[in-house]
Amino acid sequence: MSRRAFLCEWKLTCIVLSLSLVGCPRASDVSRWDPPEDPSVNVVVEPASDSSPEERASRIYQALERGGILDETQIRSTGGSELFEGAPDRVREALIAVSGSRAHNEDLMALLADELRALGHRSEVSFKTARPGAFVKYRFISEEHATTFPDDTDTTPRLMPFGIYYIWTERQGVVTSPRDAQYDITETREEITLDEDPDLVSAALGDGH
């Protein structure tokens, strides 16, 4: 295990133990969304970077619930008395750690992202921009390497493993949307509209639109 991974595991364990001592919200206290009536409908996903850690953990948990990933037997046995109950054990520990952090913690988010990816589920993601034709680049939060999708926006949906990503757009090699925008990819089908800077788009394309 790398030093970074060891420190993340140690920090997660400390946070979970401290929350178990002081108490934390029950599953019934977490705001819940009703499952979509039509599972084939895309869930519109906004950048998660500005949300509080507690809000992000709650939304991810709700997405896992909608996707049928939670252990309903475990939930029924406890009557909704535990935080994030029914989630796979390591995902649940990571959710508790993120939810209990007072500010954004990159190491804890990366640990949660790794546990989400380890679930082996994928999301069908559609990318849109106000002006079609941008290329989408993404980077898994715990990795340095960025990948570019072969098709531009408003065309073919892409399959992405569950996780947390930095996602942005480029045109002619020019970055046209924020590279630090994080997205939580945890729904079966998602739609993401990337907010490009019109001036940067015009500069990249060499026109006045």
RAFENLIN-V807992 format. One record per pair of residues at least 12 apart in sequence whose C-alpha atoms are under 10 Angstrom apart, sorted by the first residue. I is the first residue (numbers start at 1). GAP is how many residues later the second one is. If there is no record, write none. Layout:
i: [I,I]
gap: [GAP,GAP]
This chain:
i: [4,5,5,5,7,7,8,8,8,8,8,8,9,9,9,9,11,11,11,12,12,12,12,12,12,12,12,12,12,12,12,13,13,13,14,15,15,15,15,15,15,15,15,16,16,16,16,16,16,16,17,18,18,19,19,19,20,23,24,24,24,24,24,25,25,25,25,25,25,25,26,26,26,26,26,26,27,27,27,27,27,27,27,27,27,27,27,28,28,28,28,28,28,28,29,29,29,29,30,30,30,30,30,30,30,30,30,31,31,31,31,32,32,32,32,32,32,33,33,33,33,33,33,34,34,34,35,35,35,35,35,36,39,39,39,39,40,40,40,41,41,41,41,42,42,42,42,42,42,42,42,42,43,43,43,43,43,43,43,43,43,44,44,44,44,44,44,44,44,45,45,45,45,45,45,45,45,45,45,45,46,46,46,46,46,46,46,46,47,47,47,47,47,47,47,47,47,47,47,48,48,48,48,48,48,49,49,49,49,49,49,49,50,50,50,51,52,52,52,52,52,52,53,53,53,53,53,53,53,53,53,53,53,53,53,54,54,54,54,54,54,54,54,54,54,55,55,56,56,56,56,56,57,57,57,57,57,57,57,57,57,57,57,57,58,58,58,58,58,58,59,59,60,60,60,60,60,60,60,60,61,61,61,61,61,61,61,61,61,62,62,62,63,63,63,63,63,64,64,64,64,64,64,64,65,65,65,65,66,66,66,67,67,67,67,67,68,69,69,69,69,69,70,70,70,70,70,71,71,71,71,72,72,72,73,74,74,75,83,83,83,84,88,88,88,89,90,90,90,90,90,91,91,91,91,91,91,91,91,91,92,92,93,93,94,94,94,94,94,94,94,94,94,95,95,95,95,95,95,96,97,97,97,98,98,106,106,107,107,109,109,109,109,110,110,110,110,110,110,110,111,111,111,111,112,112,112,112,113,113,113,113,113,113,113,113,113,113,114,114,114,114,114,114,115,115,116,116,116,116,116,116,116,117,117,117,117,117,117,117,117,118,118,118,119,119,119,120,120,120,121,121,121,121,121,121,121,121,122,122,122,122,122,122,122,122,122,122,122,123,123,123,123,123,123,123,123,123,123,123,123,123,124,124,124,124,124,124,124,124,124,124,124,124,124,124,125,125,125,125,125,125,125,125,125,125,125,125,126,126,126,126,126,126,126,126,126,126,126,126,127,127,127,127,127,127,127,127,127,127,127,127,127,128,128,128,128,128,128,128,128,128,128,129,129,129,129,129,129,129,129,129,129,130,130,130,130,130,130,130,131,131,131,131,131,131,131,132,132,132,132,133,133,133,133,133,133,133,133,134,134,134,134,134,134,134,134,134,134,134,134,134,134,134,135,135,135,135,135,135,135,135,135,135,135,135,135,135,135,136,136,136,136,136,136,136,136,136,136,136,136,136,136,137,137,137,137,137,137,137,137,137,137,138,138,138,138,138,138,138,138,139,139,139,139,139,139,139,140,140,140,140,140,140,140,140,141,141,141,141,141,141,141,142,142,142,142,143,146,146,147,148,148,148,148,152,152,152,153,153,153,153,154,157,157,157,158,158,159,159,159,160,160,160,161,161,162,162,162,162,162,163,163,163,163,164,164,164,164,164,165,165,165,165,165,165,166,166,166,166,166,166,166,167,167,167,167,167,167,167,168,168,168,168,168,168,169,169,169,169,170,170,170,170,171,171,171,171,171,171,172,172,172,172,172,173,174,174,174,174,174,175,175,175,175,175,176,176,176,176,176,176,176,176,176,176,176,177,177,177,177,177,177,177,178,178,178,178,181,181]
gap: [103,102,105,106,100,101,98,99,100,101,102,103,85,98,99,102,86,96,97,81,82,83,84,85,86,88,89,95,96,99,100,80,81,84,83,78,79,81,82,83,84,85,86,77,78,79,80,81,82,84,80,79,82,77,78,81,76,60,58,59,72,75,76,56,57,58,59,71,74,75,54,55,56,57,58,59,31,34,48,52,53,54,55,56,57,58,59,51,52,53,54,55,56,57,51,52,53,54,24,25,27,28,29,31,32,53,54,24,27,28,31,26,27,29,30,31,33,25,26,29,30,32,33,28,31,32,27,28,30,31,32,30,27,28,149,150,148,149,150,147,148,149,150,82,83,84,145,146,147,148,149,150,20,82,83,144,145,146,147,148,149,81,82,143,145,146,147,148,149,80,138,139,140,141,142,144,145,146,147,148,135,136,137,138,145,146,147,148,119,120,133,134,135,136,137,145,146,147,148,116,117,133,134,135,136,55,117,131,132,133,134,135,54,131,132,53,46,47,49,50,51,52,42,43,44,45,46,47,48,49,50,51,52,55,56,41,42,43,44,45,46,47,48,49,50,43,44,39,42,43,53,128,27,35,37,38,39,40,41,42,43,52,55,127,25,26,37,38,40,41,125,127,24,35,56,103,124,125,126,127,22,23,24,25,26,30,31,34,125,22,124,125,121,122,123,124,125,22,23,24,52,122,123,124,19,21,22,122,120,121,122,54,119,120,121,122,120,17,18,19,50,52,14,15,16,17,18,14,15,16,17,13,14,15,13,12,13,12,12,13,16,12,27,28,31,26,21,22,25,26,28,20,21,22,23,24,25,26,27,28,20,23,19,22,14,15,16,17,18,19,20,21,22,13,14,16,17,18,20,16,12,14,15,13,14,35,36,34,35,32,33,54,55,30,31,32,33,53,54,55,30,31,52,53,29,30,51,52,27,28,29,49,50,51,52,71,72,73,26,27,28,48,49,50,47,48,45,46,47,48,68,69,70,23,43,44,45,46,47,68,69,43,44,45,42,43,44,41,42,43,38,39,40,41,42,65,66,67,36,37,38,39,40,41,63,64,65,66,67,34,35,36,37,38,39,40,62,63,64,65,66,67,32,33,34,35,36,37,38,61,62,63,64,65,66,67,31,32,33,34,35,60,62,63,64,65,66,67,27,28,29,30,31,32,33,63,64,65,66,67,25,26,27,28,29,30,31,42,63,64,65,66,67,24,25,26,27,29,63,64,65,66,67,23,24,25,40,48,63,64,65,66,67,23,24,63,64,65,66,68,22,23,64,65,67,70,78,20,21,22,23,18,19,20,21,22,36,37,38,17,18,19,20,34,35,36,37,38,41,42,43,60,62,67,13,14,15,16,17,18,19,33,34,35,36,37,38,40,41,12,13,14,15,16,17,31,32,33,34,35,39,41,58,12,13,15,29,30,31,32,33,38,42,27,28,29,30,31,41,44,45,25,26,27,28,29,40,43,21,23,24,25,26,27,42,43,22,23,24,25,26,41,42,21,22,23,24,22,20,21,20,19,20,21,22,17,18,19,16,39,40,41,39,32,33,34,31,32,29,30,31,25,26,28,24,25,22,23,24,25,26,20,21,22,23,18,19,20,21,22,15,16,17,18,19,20,12,13,14,15,16,17,18,12,13,14,15,16,25,27,12,13,14,26,27,28,25,26,27,32,26,30,31,34,29,30,31,32,33,34,29,31,32,33,34,31,26,27,29,30,31,21,22,25,26,29,18,19,20,21,22,23,24,25,26,27,28,17,18,19,20,21,23,24,16,17,18,19,13,14]
